[in-house]
Amino acid sequence: MTDSGFKYSILASGSTGNAFYLETAQKKILVDAGLTGKKITSLLAEIDRRPEDLDAILVTHEHSDHIQGVGVLARKYHLDVYANALTWQAMEGKLGKLDVAQKHIFERGKMLTFGDIDIESFGVSHDAADPQFYRFMKDGKSFVMLTDTGYVSDRMSGLIENADGYLIESNHDIEILRSGAYPWSLKQRILSDKGHLSNEDGALTMIRSMGNNTKKIHLGHLSKENNIVELAHMTMKNNLLQADINVGEEVVLYDTSPDSASPLLDI
C-alpha cells in the first residue's frame, strides 16, 4: 500500500458486537473486539487480513459488545491494549489475565501518535465508566468513529468536524423503540442522554459536523430489534438532501452489518 492516507474496514457494527479495523503503511489497529476471537478472526479473513499481523487494540468502553474478544486476542497474539484508566478499572475482571506490558493508558481528550498515524480521543455521553471514541489522522486525512452516545454536544461536534469519513451511530427508530417489546426502563436508558443516537439524531449530527472533505458516511450500531437498515439509510439520506447535501455524488452513504465485514476502503 502507499504511504499516504490509510485503509479501514468496519468488521462488525451493531448491538450484538462491534469491531473496526484500520491500517497504515506501518500499523494495523483494531478498535474494540466485541465478538468472539474466532468470529473476529473470520471477519478479518473476509478482508484478507490476519489477527497475528495486528499491532494493538484500542478500546472505547467496557460494555461486552465492545470487549468480548479483547482478552482472548491480546493473549493469543501478544497485542498491546489501549484504554483510559477508568475503562481499565471497569473491564479488569472481564478480560482475563493480561501481561502488565500489554496494558496502556490512553486518556480521554489526549492525542496518541502511533507509528505513522495520530489518534485523538474524545469523550461521549454513554452509561459506561469513561467512554471515549477516536479520530484518526494521517497526511491531512481523517476518519471519525462515533457511536454509543446519547447526545452530541457542540464541543463534540467541533472535535469531529469535517472528517473525510465517519462511522456514525444510527441505533434506533424512535417510534419502533417506543412501540416495541423492551421494558420501559430499557427504553428510557436508550432514549436518555447516556443512551444511543436515533436515526434522526445521527443525521442531524452529520449535518452539523460534516464539511467539504466529507466523502463517506457509515451508519453504525443499528439495533436489531429497534431499527431497520433501509429506514436508517432513508432517514440519513432524506435529512442530508433537505440540507442541500448531494448524496451519492458529494457524499456516499454506507450501511454496516453486525456479522460481515465492509470492504477495505481508502481514506
N, C-alpha and C positions, 0 to 999 in steps of 0.2 A: 504494500500500500504506500501511497505518497506520504510525505512528512507533513502536509498541510491538512488542517481540519481533523475530523475523526469520524468513526463509524459507530452505529449503535443499533440495537435491536431490543424491542420490548418483548422479552421472553414470555412473560405472563402478566396480566393485569386484571384484577377483579377481586371481589370479596373473598374468594377461595384461595388466593395466593398471588404474590407479586414478585417479579424479578426483572431487572433491567441490566442489559449488557452494553458496555462501551469499550472501544479500543482506539488507541492511537498507534503511531509507529513504535512507541516504547512501552506502552502499558495496556493491560487488559483488566477491566474492572467489572465486578458485579455489584449492583446496588440492590440490596435486600435479596433474600433467598427464602421466600415464603411458601415453598413447596418442598417435597422430599428431595434429598440429594440425588436420588435416582431420576426423578422427574426433571430436575434442573439439568442433569447431565444429558437427558434425551432432548430437552429444549435447545441446549447449546449445539447438539448434533444436528438439529434442524437448520442451523446457520453455519454448519461445518466448523464448529469450534469445540474445544475440549476443556473440561474444568482444570486439568493439570497445567494449562497454559495461563490461568488466571494469576494476577498479582495480588489482588486484595478484594475484600468485600466491604462495602460501605453500608451501614445500617441507618435507616431513617427513624425507626422507633420499635418498641419491643412487642407489638402485637404479633400473634402467631402467624398471621397471613403475610408477614414480612420477615420472620426469622426462623421458620420451621427447619430449614435446611442449613442454616448458617454454621452451627456447631459441627455437623457431620462433614460438610465440605471443607471447613477450616482445618479440621483434624486430618482428614484423609489426604488433602493436597497441601498442607502446611501453609495456609493462606493467612496474611495479615488481615485483621478485622478492625474497622474504624467506627466508633460511635462516640457520642458525648458521654460525660461522666454519669449523669442521671439515667441515661438509657442503659449504660453498662450495669449500674446497680439493679435496674428493673429486670434485666434479662439474664443476670448472672446465673440464676438457678435453672434457666431454660435451655442453655446451650450445651450443657455438659462441660467436661474439663477441657480448658484450653491452656496452652503454654503462655506464661506471662509475656514472653517476647512477641506473641501474636496479637496482643491486645494494645490498641492505640486509641488515644483520646483525640477526638475531633469535635471541638466545642461549637455550639450554635453561634452564628454570626462571625465565624472565622473563615480565613482562606487557607487552603492547603494546596501547595504545589506538589504534584505527584508525577514525577518524571517530567514529561513534556506537556502536561495539562494542568490548568488551575481549576480548583473546585471550591466554590463558595457555598457555605451552609447558611440556611436561614430558617427561623422558627415558624411553625404553623400552629393553628388552633385546633387541637385534637385531644381526646381524652387519653393521653399517654404521658409518661413521666416528663419528657422534654423532647417532643417530636421535632425533627428538622428534615428539610429536603435540600436539594442541591441544584446549583447552576454550574455547568461545565463550560470552560472557556479555553479556546486554543486558536491561535492565528486569526484573531478578530471574529471568530465564530463562537456561538454559544447555544447550549441546549438546557432547558429548564424542566425539572421534574417537580410537579406539584399535585399531589393527591392527599387524601386523609387530612382535610382541613374543613372546619365548619363555616369559616368565612375568610375573606381576603381583605386585609386592611390596606389603606392607602400606602403605608410603608412597604408592605409585602409586594404590592402591585408595582411599586417603584423598583424594588430589588430585582424583579423578574422581567422588567420591561424590555421589549424589542429583541428578544432572543430569536435565533434562526429557526428553532424548533421547540415545541412544547409537548410534554405529556401532561394533560390537564384532567382533573377529576370531573367525571360526569356520572356520579354514583347512582342517582335515583331520579325518577319522575315523581314529583311531589304527590300527585293525585293517586298514582299506583301505590305509593308507600302508605298514604293515609287510608286507603280503602283495603289494604292488604291484610294478611293474617298475622303480622308481627304484633306482639303485645305492645300496649300503649307506651310502656316505659322505654322499650327499644326504639319505637318510632320517635319519641321525644329526644332520645340520645342522638339519633341520626340527623334529626332536623335542627338540633341545637348548634350554638356557635362552636362547640367542640366535637361536632359530628362530621358530616360529609357534605360536599358541594352537590347540589342538584344539577340536572342538565342545564337549567336556566342560569343558575349561579356560575357554572363553568363557562357558559357562553359569555355572560357579562364580564367575567374576569378576563377572558381573552380580548374582548373589545377594549377594555381599559388598558391592557398590558402589551398587546402586540404592537409591532411597528413595521417600518419599511423593510426590515431584514427578515421578518417572519414569513416563512415559506411552508412549514409543516406543523400541523396540529394533530396530535393523537389523543383520542378520547379514552380516558383510563378509569380503572377501578369501578367498572359498572357492576351493580348488584344484579345477581341472577334472579332474585325474587322481585325486585322493585324497579326494574328498568327493562327496556327493550333496545337492542343495538340500533335498530332503524330509527326509533324515536329519539334516542340520544343524538344520533347523527343529524336528523332533521332539525332538531331544536338548535343545535350549534349552527348548522348551515343557514337556517332562516334568520337567526339573530345576526349573524355576520352580514348577510345580504342586506338586512334592514339598516345596518351601519355602513352601507356602501363599500363593503369589502368583497372583492370579486373572488368568490370561492371557485376553485377549480383552475383558475388562471394565476391570480396573485398568490393564493394560499391553497394547499391541498389538505383535506381532512382525511384522517386515517382512523379506522376502528381498531380496537385491540381485542385480544382473546384471552380468556383465563387459562387456556390449556394448549395454545400453539404459538410459536414464536413469529413475530413480524420479520420480514426480510431485513437483512443488514442494509441500512440506509446511510448515506453520506451527509455530513454537515460541513 
